[in-house]
Amino acid sequence: MTGITVIGTDGQHKLRAVFGSIAGLFIDKQRNTLYANDDSDDGSIHMFSLNETPPMEIFVGVHLYKPTLIYVDENDVNGPTMYITFPDQHRVVKWAHEAIRGVTILDNCLTCTGVWLDKDKNVYVSETVNHRVIKWSPQTNLTTNVAGQYDESGSDSTHLNDPNCIYVDQMNEGITVADSSDGTAGWNNASLVNPEAVRVDEKTKVFYVVDTYNNRIQRWLPGASEGETIVGGRDETCVDHQNHRFNSGSKNDQLSAPRDLAFDKHGHLYVSDVGNIRVQMFALIDNQPCSSTSTGHCAFGMDTNMQNDLDNELIAKAAVIFKQDIERLLLTKLSYLMPWLTPFLTQLVLCQMALFRGLHKLAPTIFPDVFDKNPRFWLLSRVQQVIDARTTSSAMTKRVDLLQLMLDTNVTQREGIVHETGLNNDEIKANVFLFMVAGFDTTSTIFAYSTYVLATEPEIQEKLQAEIDNKHGKELDYDTVTKMEYMDLFLREVLRMYPASTAAVTRVCNETTTVCGHNIHKGSVIQPDILTVHYNYDLWGPEDPNRFVPERHATKRHSMALLTFGAGPRICIGMRFALMEIKMGLARLLRHYVVLPGAHLEEGFQLRETFVIQPDAVYVKLNKRR
């Protein structure tokens, strides 16, 4: 997996805050800030805002002697408070919010390394030399031994050897310890060499371990006998008899003696890469590139490899556009409050779009800075580059995709064969732009809803797998997937109960009329309540609309009963492509795996609505089918 250097140096130019060394990391998820310790002799503590690119340094504590690991109490009533270990000085320091210096709260703790707090503000500290973890109560000023035996090292379940980083589970207050000199060392996935840090996902109980001397980050599932290397580790140049240190490197997919790790609020992984004096970011949970990659490849012939190229500019620009919440725009709010202004506001938007098209043509030469920063300008420019490349290529090199179909109508129009139905250049760019942006997050969201249903409806999952196995046991391609009748019923029911968006279906009133006592003036923009339509008993009975019943779609319904993609001539341009993409993905998934409920499945399934209605998370497990 390829990472992005967010702090330190990337080998070409220096970024903010070049460190002498990098040790502990912590991320305040509420404020989206990253804390990093420089544990050199003249060390320092740095705080960065992750809302900026590159991260903006907003606090520095300097002239400190080897500050090592750090914990930040982001829930302190007085503001975020730091707890920092100084192993060589055998002390732990509490540094209050906006204070100019810290206060020692624990001293005489021999080689104190790891530090963490529980929900009651008790401080947990690992004493490496004493082979134990202690708990200090600020209320009583007493310390108690909670893990390991004082001054006794060992490898059994009651002893520790060299405890380093610790993690306290806030749900059950269990303690996880990275014991860096215990057990049997090795480079395979069942072994570790000097693990120095650990984090636990409290919902899924998944462990993330910094395997320092193997130069990798491992992920261990609950009860697993071996881990999975997700960052760094061995490559094809490392043979079995070589030392594990040969795995290190300075490329963006390599690590050199990693020391600590942290996760931001989006699930991105940050690693202190000590040997390279940098902090690397790895996007582990961002699923948009999957659907965006297939959309770019199949529809427009763009081979972007976004899954492995996290800093891909195309995905970054599309993300900026898609994160804009239309409901929060001033024009949208005005249209809701004063519907009679809608015709005027519509004309204003059309004028804005015309101005935008004109600026797009001028931006590259007259406003280069605006052109580079504006994601719409940038994306439209890339679309134009693809169009130019296609129109100058020979017929032998043409691709069979959506873009080529639109270009073919444009070519025949220029040749005088088609005069009225062909698409002009601006229309092609507009449709390509819409197709890319609209498909950025919606497909992956529908796929997430589908996996939730599969995990909670095992009988339906078995029917789908039977259809895949018994009727279409050969290669899964377009022809076989389109013939899967139950798959089609299943997906339609997912779209009925969990529409990815309710804001895209609007119509303009052509004549002033009255509906259910409400006067609707000509020119007003009407947005239907899709959820009410989708859960209407008269439209979807006799089965309970609140139950997931795919078979209900075998009965012919009203043409406007299912509005997930809209209806009529203005239906979503990417509907067929999205349905095929999801069907193909589900068929391949269910052919090899069984989807089971994960820990906290229902807790994570909390819906958030902007332009796209998304769950916070869908926690499922995949078991390999026999």
C-alpha positions, -999 to +999 in steps of 0.1 A: +000+000+000+013+034-010+014+062+016+017+100+015+043+119+034+024+145+055+052+155+078+090+154+073+106+150+039+094+131+008+128+129-008+122+158-032+113+187-010+109+194+026+074+197+041+065+214+073+084+207+105+114+186+096+122+165+127+155+154+142+136+122+151+100+111+153+085+089+181+050+092+195+018+101+175-017+109+186-047+123+167-074+144+184-103+132+163-127+159+176-105+187+164-087+168+136-053+176+149-021+155+149+004+155+177+040+143+171+070+140+194+106+146+183+125+124+208+160+137+201+182+153+228+169+187+220+134+174+214+100+190+208+063+185+206+044+195+175+007+199+168-007+201+133-041+208+118-051+180+095-077+203+079-049+219+059-028+205+030+000+201+039-008+199+077-004+233+093+017+236+124-002+254+152+017+245+183+053+237+192+069+229+226+107+230+223+139+223+242+126+191+257+148+161+265+136+131+245+098+132+248+087+098+236+051+087+236+020+109+240-017+107+248-041+136+244-072+138+266-095+154+240-125+154+264-109+175+291-132+203+300-104+228+298-093+218+263-071+191+249-045+180+275-013+162+267+003+134+287+039+128+277+065+102+288+102+111+293+119+077+297+154+090+303+141+113+330+118+086+345+088+109+345+054+116+330+043+152+323+008+166+320+006+196+297-026+216+299-042+233+270-025+266+260+000+262+289+036+273+283+051+243+301+040+210+315+037+197+351+053+164+363+026+141+376+047+110+380+084+106+387+107+078+397+089+055+372+119+037+356+120+041+318+084+050+315+075+047+278+038+042+270+010+063+285-028+061+282-059+073+301-092+055+309-126+071+310-121+080+347-089+099+340-067+073+356-032+074+340-017+041+328+021+040+323+044+012+311+077+008+330+101-009+307+129-016+332+104-028+359+086-051+333+052-038+343+023-015+337+010+008+365-021+028+371-020+062+388-051+077+403-051+116+403-078+115+430-058+094+455-023+100+441-017+062+445-002+038+419-012+002+415+004-026+394-021-037+367+000-059+343+033-078+346+053-084+378+075-058+394+112-064+385+104-098+370+106-105+333+091-135+316+072-148+286+041-164+303+007-147+306+015-131+339+048-115+330+061-088+307+096-083+294+100-048+278+066-032+277+064-002+254+032+013+240+000+005+258-037+009+248-066+011+272-100+000+258-125+027+269-154+002+266-142-025+289-110-009+302-089-039+290-052-031+286-032-041+255+006-040+258+032-040+230+059-062+247+089-056+225+113-083+238+091-113+244+079-144+226+096-159+195+108-134+169+102-140+132+093-124+099+063-144+088+027-133+095+024-154+127+055-137+143+067-102+152+101-086+158+102-059+185+066-047+183+066-012+198+031+001+194-005-012+193-040+002+187-073-016+190-105-008+171-129-009+200-159-018+178-144-045+157-117-057+182-092-056+154-055-051+165-031-029+146+006-036+155+038-017+147+062-045+139+093-023+142+121-045+131+101-061+103+094-025+091+057-031+088+022-025+102+001-056+108-036-061+113-048-089+135-085-100+135-101-113+167-089-148+174-066-150+144-035-171+146-016-148+122-018-112+111-020-094+078+006-070+066-011-038+055+018-014+052+055-021+045+071-055+051+088-080+029+090-076-009+101-097-038+138-089-032+139-103+003+146-141+005+140-163+035+176-164+048+180-126+048+178-105+079+144-089+085+160-054+084+164-058+046+127-050+043+132-013+051+132+014+025+123+050+018+097+046-010+061+056-003+051+019+002+080+012+026+089+019+062+121+020+081+119+012+119+083+025+124+076+036+160+040+045+165+006+048+148-026+067+150-060+069+132-078+100+122-116+104+121-118+091+086-100+059+094-068+069+077-036+054+093-007+076+103+027+061+110+059+076+125+085+063+101+116+068+123+143+057+099+130+080+072+122+109+097+087+113+084+050+107+091+032+087+065-005+086+059-022+055+044-059+056+035-072+022+047-110+027+048-117+050+019-138+030-006-146+057-032-116+048-054-131+013-061-162+026-079-143+056-093-117+034-109-142+012-127-162+043-138-131+059-152-119+028-169-152+014-183-169+047-192-140+069-203-109+047-207-090+064-179-066+039-163-061+056-130-052+028-106-067+048-077-067+018-053-029+019-051-024+056-059-038+074-028-026+108-039-042+105-073-052+140-083-084+129-101-098+113-069-088+143-048-105+169-071-137+147-074-138+144-036-138+182-032-168+186-056-188+158-041-184+169-004-202+201-012-237+199+005-262+214-020-288+217+008-265+242+026-262+265-004-278+299-001-297+296-034-311+263-023-323+277+010-339+307-007-358+285-031-372+266-001-382+297+018-395+317-012-407+293-039-419+322-060-382+332-065-374+299-080-377+309-117-354+339-110-329+318-091-330+291-119-320+318-144-293+330-121-278+295-119-280+292-157-261+325-161-236+313-135-231+281-155-226+300-188-200+323-170-183+292-157-180+277-192-165+310-204-140+311-176-131+275-182-119+284-217-099+314-204-086+300-171-055+281-183-039+311-199-053+341-180-059+327-145-035+298-141-036+298-103-074+297-103-073+269-129-051+247-108-070+252-076-106+250-089-116+213-091-142+219-118-118+237-141-092+209-135-116+180-142-131+196-173-096+202-186-087+165-182-119+155-199-110+178-228-075+162-230-091+127-233-115+140-260-086+155-279-066+123-277-096+102-289-104+125-319-068+124-331-064+086-327-069+061-355-100+039-358-079+009-349-071+023-314-107+033-305-121+019-272-156+006-268-170+028-240-195+055-232-172+084-242-165+068-276-202+065-283-208+102-276-178+111-297-190+091-326-222+112-328-200+143-326-178+131-355-207+122-377-222+156-370-190+173-381-190+152-413-225+164-421-242+130-417-260+139-385-272+175-381-297+174-353-291+145-329-253+146-325-237+159-293-215+189-295-183+193-276-197+212-246-225+186-242-200+157-243-179+174-216-209+181-194-221+145-196-187+131-189-183+155-159-217+145-146-211+108-150-178+110-131-190+132-102-224+115-098-208+081-096-181+091-072-198+079-040-233+066-048-222+032-062-201+023-032-229+034-008-254+011-025-229-017-023-225-010+014-263-012+019-263-045+000-238-061+023-258-049+053-289-067+040-268-098+031-255-100+067-289-096+083-309-117+058-290-151+055-319-168+037-319-142+010-281-145+007-284-183+003-309-178-026-285-154-043-256-179-039-278-207-053-286-187-084-249-178-089-238-214-083-265-234-100-276-213-130-244-195-139-215-216-127-193-205-155-174-172-159-192-142-145-196-118-174-221-093-187-243-120-203-245-142-172-251-114-147-279-099-167-298-132-166-298-134-128-334-127-121-332-130-083-302-107-082-322-081-101-351-084-076-327-082-047-310-051-059-343-033-067-354-040-031-321-026-018-327+006-039-363+008-026-355+006+011-321+024+010-320+050-018-286+065-019-300+100-026-333+117-024-322+152-036-316+144-073-352+139-085-368+173-092-393+186-117-405+220-128-443+228-127-455+237-162-489+251-151-502+266-119-522+240-101-535+228-067-525+195-052-541+184-019-550+220-011-515+233-018-511+260-046-482+252-068-472+281-092-459+277-127-421+275-127-419+261-091-393+233-086-409+202-071-390+176-052-409+144-043-405+127-009-389+096-022-389+077+011-426+082+015-432+069-020-409+039-015-426+029+018-462+035+006-484+004+012-507+011-017-477+011-041-457-018-025-482-040-007-496-065+001-462-073+018-452-049+046-431-022+030-409-021+061-398-057+054-371-067+029-389-088+003-372-090-031-401-110-046-424-079-044-407-066-075-418-096-096-452-078-096-456-049-120-457-016-101-465+020-110-438+035-133-431+062-107-431+039-076-393+034-077-375+068-079-339+060-068-325+070-101-354+093-111-378+086-139-387+096-174-364+111-200-343+128-173-335+096-155-299+092-142-275+089-171-254+063-152-283+040-140-276+010-162-238+013-156-243+015-118-266-015-117-243-036-138-213-026-117-231-035-084-244-068-098-210-078-110-194-070-077-221-088-056-219-119-079-181-121-076-183-116-038-210-141-031-194-167-054-164-170-030-176-156+004-204-156+029-213-122+044-218-124+082-227-097+107-197-080+123-193-067+158-216-036+163-233-039+130-264-021+141-245+005+161-225+015+130-255+016+108-265+051+116-276+070+085-262+105+077-279+126+050-263+152+028-266+148-010-259+111-004-275+092+024-248+071+039-243+049+070-215+057+094-201+022+089-212-013+079-194-038+100-195-072+083-173-103+083-164-124+052-160-161+055-145-181+027-170-205+012-161-242+011 
